Amino acid sequence: MSSPEKKLGTGSDAYELDEQIGFLLRKANQRHRAIFSKLIQEPLAPTQFATLVRLYFEGPTSQNSLGRRTAMDSATMTGVISRLLQRELVARSSAPEDDRLSIIELTDLGRNLISELIPDGIKITQETLAALTKAEINTLIQLLKKIS
């Protein structure tokens, strides 16, 4: 078994990939994305899903704010919005007080789609976390919030 120092990778000769947080987070994310793809039957990426969910619960908002609220950089958010506009799931307009500011809102089609998919989103989380106890789930979520 590895020593705690080796597990934490404190020395270059002690680096174990299977014990590194980035590697473990990537593996967990891959598992989560596979579950997402299995349960969401729509051609919708997780970033698009998150955007639609934010708009569903928070209402119309600026594209900049939406990017911050979904943890996406400007370039990623621009691509996400472009694809959602093409599918007519969102609409874009200018803010009345500043026409340089883009306001994004759900269309009726987008609202109907995301309201149908939210229960699947809950199932995705449940399946992703199925191996954990309720206490472990709470701890994991608290720790992920703390480091993000």
C-alpha positions, 0 to 999 in steps of 0.5 A: 500500500502507498504511504500518504505522501506517495498518495498525495504525490509530494515527491516526483518519484512518488507520483501515482496517477490513480491517486491524483485528483485531476485524474479521478475527477476526469474519470468521474466526469467520464462516468457522469457523461456516459450516464448523461448520454444514456438517459438524455435521449435528445441530442443535447450536450451537458453544457446545453442542458445546464444552460437550459436549466438555468434559464428555466429556473432563473428566467431571461438573463444576459449571455455574460451572466448566463456564462458565469452562472453555468461556469462557462467561458465566453467562447464556450457560452457563445458556441452553446447559445449558437447551437441552442438558437439553431434548434430554436430552444432559446431566443436572443434579444438586446437589452432595452437599456443597453443594446450591446447586451444580449439577453437570452431566454427560453422559447416555448419549445425550449421550456417544454423540452427542459421541463420534460428532461429535468426528471432525467437530470435528477436520475443522472445525478442519482445514478452517478452517486448510486455507490455512495451513502447519503452522508458520502453524497453530502460530503462529496458535494460540500467538498466539490463546492469548496474546491470549485 
